[in-house]
Amino acid sequence: ASTHSRSHNVYWGQLVLKKNEGELEYLEWKDDLSAEVRTGESGPRLFAKPDNPGSCPVADYKEYAKRRPLDMLHDYDPLYLAPKPLCSIWDQIWYCRKSLTKAKMEKILKVI
């Protein structure tokens, strides 16, 4: 929630897919990519919902990762990418190699 006003400056590496032994997969938020992770410290987490795949944040993250260009999966690449102008559901890649603009993001949030 705190990223809403600065969402156009959010990086791919700030949302990390993790799994501890015996636990569900989860997404963990990192505020600062350059900070070293201290033992026992963790950011906010979103856990998988295997019983409800239609509203599972981990499944959505994996699908988004699969549809991004392969060279846009590095820590300092933008998290939000602009969709390709002409794309079908059968295309492997749905997004361009440029970040979603702040204006476009605000327009999407108004619709939501």
C-alpha positions in Angstrom: 0.0 0.0 0.0 2.8 2.4 0.8 4.1 2.0 -2.8 1.0 3.6 -4.4 2.4 7.1 -4.7 5.8 5.9 -5.9 4.7 2.9 -7.9 6.4 4.0 -11.1 9.7 3.7 -9.2 9.2 0.1 -8.0 11.7 -2.5 -9.1 11.3 -6.2 -10.0 13.8 -7.2 -7.3 11.7 -5.6 -4.5 9.1 -8.4 -4.8 10.7 -11.7 -4.2 9.2 -15.2 -4.5 10.3 -17.4 -1.5 9.5 -20.7 0.1 10.6 -21.9 3.5 10.8 -25.6 4.2 7.3 -26.9 5.0 5.6 -23.6 4.2 3.6 -22.3 1.3 5.3 -20.2 -1.3 5.0 -16.5 -0.6 6.0 -13.1 -2.0 8.1 -10.9 0.2 8.5 -7.1 -0.2 11.9 -5.5 0.1 11.9 -1.7 0.6 15.5 -1.2 -0.3 17.4 -3.3 -2.9 20.8 -2.1 -1.8 20.3 -2.9 1.9 21.7 -6.2 3.1 19.1 -8.6 4.5 19.6 -9.1 8.2 18.9 -12.5 9.7 15.4 -12.7 11.2 14.3 -9.6 9.4 11.7 -9.8 6.7 9.3 -7.5 4.9 5.6 -7.9 4.4 4.5 -11.2 2.9 1.7 -12.4 0.6 1.1 -16.2 0.9 0.0 -18.5 -1.9 -3.7 -19.6 -1.9 -3.5 -23.1 -3.4 -7.2 -23.7 -2.5 -8.2 -20.6 -4.5 -5.9 -20.2 -7.6 -8.1 -17.5 -9.1 -7.1 -15.1 -6.4 -3.6 -16.3 -5.6 -1.0 -13.6 -5.6 1.8 -16.1 -6.1 0.1 -17.6 -9.2 -0.5 -14.1 -10.6 3.2 -13.2 -9.9 4.4 -16.3 -11.7 2.1 -15.6 -14.7 3.3 -12.0 -14.9 7.0 -13.2 -14.7 6.3 -15.7 -17.5 4.8 -13.0 -19.8 7.6 -10.4 -19.3 10.6 -10.2 -21.7 13.3 -12.6 -20.4 15.8 -9.7 -20.2 13.4 -7.8 -17.9 13.7 -10.1 -14.8 16.7 -8.4 -13.2 16.5 -6.7 -9.7 16.7 -3.1 -11.1 14.2 -3.6 -14.0 10.9 -1.8 -13.5 8.2 -3.9 -11.8 5.4 -2.5 -13.9 5.9 -2.8 -17.7 3.8 -1.3 -20.4 1.7 -3.8 -22.3 2.5 -4.5 -25.9 0.1 -2.6 -28.2 -0.9 -5.6 -30.3 -1.0 -8.8 -28.3 -3.1 -11.9 -28.1 -3.6 -14.4 -25.3 -1.5 -16.9 -27.3 1.6 -14.7 -27.4 4.4 -15.7 -25.1 5.4 -12.1 -24.2 2.7 -9.6 -23.3 4.8 -6.6 -22.2 7.3 -4.1 -23.7 10.8 -3.4 -22.4 9.7 -0.1 -21.0 8.1 0.9 -17.7 4.5 1.8 -17.4 4.2 5.6 -17.2 2.9 7.3 -14.1 0.0 8.8 -16.0 -1.1 5.4 -17.4 -0.8 3.9 -13.9 -3.0 6.6 -12.4 -5.5 6.0 -15.2 -5.6 2.3 -14.4 -6.0 2.9 -10.7 -9.0 5.2 -11.3 -10.7 2.4 -13.2 -10.0 -0.1 -10.5 
